[in-house]
Amino acid sequence: MRQDAEVSNPRGTNQTATQNPICRSNIELSTLANLSDWVVATSGDIGPQNTQMILDISGTVGHMPADLKTALEKMIPREVSANPEEAINTKAYLKALNSLAALLGRTDATSFIMLQMVSRGLNPMTKSGGNWNG
């Protein structure tokens, strides 16, 4: 693709590839589609706030370009499950982290997961993003 090729966005307007943040990250379309699916599935499994937190940590520690993080944040569904105080299954959280590491091409998934967990804290979480004091 030429650097100045036009790309249509969801709002129906055109912009050049150099203006489109996703193009600057050199992300393949299939990878972006998989990351989009990951955002939606993870938001359902562990809640939108926790999904946002994973993206924030990934961006802060340099595991994800800022423009990709911004694009993925826009894909987070803002509705939560019927019970936002439902405790998150640790297996679901670890699965989400492992899947993201693979999608980002991280060969050091264990380090990626550990850094996420240490950055987040080891307290149990709820889907609303808070700690569970049960």
C-alpha positions in Angstrom: 0.0 0.0 0.0 1.3 3.5 -0.8 1.9 5.7 2.1 -0.6 8.2 0.8 -3.3 5.7 -0.3 -6.8 6.6 0.8 -8.4 4.5 3.5 -12.1 4.7 4.4 -12.9 4.7 8.1 -16.1 3.7 9.9 -17.5 7.3 9.6 -17.5 7.1 5.8 -14.8 9.7 5.3 -11.5 9.1 3.7 -8.1 9.8 5.1 -4.6 9.0 3.9 -2.8 6.0 5.3 -0.4 8.3 7.0 -3.3 9.9 8.9 -4.8 6.6 9.9 -3.3 5.5 13.2 -3.8 1.8 12.4 -1.7 2.0 9.2 1.2 3.7 11.1 1.4 0.6 13.3 2.0 -1.7 10.3 -0.6 -4.1 11.7 -1.9 -6.7 9.2 -5.6 -6.6 8.6 -6.1 -10.2 9.9 -4.2 -9.3 13.1 -6.3 -6.2 13.6 -9.5 -8.4 13.1 -8.2 -10.9 15.6 -7.4 -8.1 18.1 -10.8 -6.7 17.6 -12.4 -10.1 18.4 -10.1 -10.3 21.4 -11.3 -7.0 22.8 -15.0 -8.0 22.4 -14.5 -11.5 23.9 -12.3 -10.3 26.7 -14.7 -7.5 27.6 -17.5 -10.1 28.0 -15.2 -12.5 30.0 -13.5 -10.0 32.4 -15.4 -6.8 31.9 -14.7 -3.6 29.9 -12.7 -1.9 32.7 -10.4 -4.8 33.1 -9.9 -5.0 29.3 -9.1 -1.3 29.3 -6.6 -1.9 32.1 -4.8 -4.6 30.1 -4.6 -2.3 27.2 -3.3 0.6 29.4 -0.6 -1.6 30.9 0.4 -3.0 27.5 0.8 0.5 26.2 2.6 1.8 29.2 5.2 -0.9 29.2 5.7 -0.7 25.4 4.1 -4.0 24.4 1.6 -2.2 22.1 2.0 1.0 20.0 0.0 3.9 21.3 -2.0 4.3 18.1 -3.0 0.6 18.1 -4.0 0.9 21.8 -6.2 3.9 20.9 -7.9 2.0 18.1 -8.6 -1.0 20.3 -10.0 1.1 23.1 -12.6 2.4 20.7 -13.8 -1.2 20.2 -14.4 -2.0 23.8 -18.1 -2.5 24.4 -19.2 -0.2 27.3 -22.0 -2.5 28.5 -21.2 -4.9 31.2 -22.8 -8.2 32.2 -25.9 -8.3 34.3 -23.8 -8.6 37.5 -20.8 -6.2 37.2 -19.6 -7.2 40.7 -19.3 -10.8 39.7 -15.8 -12.1 40.5 -13.5 -12.8 37.6 -12.3 -16.3 37.1 -8.5 -16.3 37.2 -8.4 -18.7 34.4 -10.3 -16.3 32.1 -8.0 -13.4 33.0 -4.9 -15.5 32.3 -6.4 -16.8 29.1 -7.1 -13.2 28.0 -3.5 -12.2 28.8 -2.0 -15.3 27.0 -4.2 -14.7 23.9 -3.2 -11.0 23.7 0.5 -11.9 24.0 0.1 -14.4 21.1 -1.8 -11.8 19.0 0.9 -9.2 19.6 3.6 -11.7 18.6 5.1 -11.9 22.0 7.4 -14.9 22.3 7.8 -14.2 26.0 4.2 -14.8 27.0 5.2 -15.7 30.6 7.0 -12.5 31.1 4.2 -10.6 29.5 1.6 -12.2 31.8 3.7 -11.7 34.9 4.3 -8.0 34.1 0.6 -7.5 33.6 -0.3 -9.3 36.9 2.3 -7.4 38.9 1.3 -4.1 37.4 -2.4 -4.8 38.1 -1.9 -6.3 41.5 -2.8 -9.7 42.7 -6.1 -8.8 44.4 -9.2 -10.6 43.1 -11.1 -8.5 40.5 -14.7 -8.0 39.5 -16.1 -7.3 36.1 -16.6 -3.7 37.0 -12.8 -3.3 37.4 -12.8 -3.1 41.2 -11.4 -5.4 43.8 -13.6 -8.0 45.3 -13.7 -8.0 49.1 -15.8 -11.1 49.4 
